[in-house]
Amino acid sequence: MGYGDIHAETNSERLISVAWMMIGVIFYSFTIGLLTAILGKIDSRSSQLKSKLEVIDEFCAEAYISLELKRKIREALEYNSNRNAFSYIENYSILRELPPNLKCEIAMQTHDGKIGKLPFFQNKDQSFIGNIVPLL
């Protein structure tokens, strides 16, 4: 299994060598796959930021925005991108796909059940609460 200078001679030694080789292949495959997924996620996020910055650059050029204001806009976008891994838009798009009863339960838990205590939301349909609360 090493450099070829020492090799398996019996069938049991060959079987053990094959088993260790398979363990090595599985370990390296898992490690490489995991690293690829992590790097792909990082690259996806940076490419989204890059495309947003390109749009800002084009907008600032067309609207004759000063360089100072353009720099502030870019810094704000970069800061928000680094700070918010899971943005509000992503949250809302995911919540929109859930059934109304789950949306209502999520809304109640995220707001510590205070939604149900408000007079406006009492005696309202669960689907109404589930659709309105994420927008607040």
WOKAVEN-V963611 format. One line per field, one symbol per residue. ss: DSSP state (A for helix, B for strand, O for the rest). phi: phi as a letter, one per 40 degrees, with the letter a starting at -180 (. if undefined). Layout:
ss=???
phi=???
//
This chain:
ss=OOOOOOOOOOAAAAAAAAAAAAAAAAAAAAAAAAAAAAAAAAAAAAAAAAAAAAAAAAAAAAOOOOAAAAAAAAAAAAAAAAAOOOOAAAAAAAAAAOOAAAAAAAAAAAOOOAAAAOAAAOOOOAAAAAAAAAAO
phi=.cchcbbcbbcccccccccccccccccccccccccccccccccccccccccccccccccccccfcccccccccccccccccccbcbccccdccccccccdccccccccccbfgcccccccccgcccccccccdccc
//
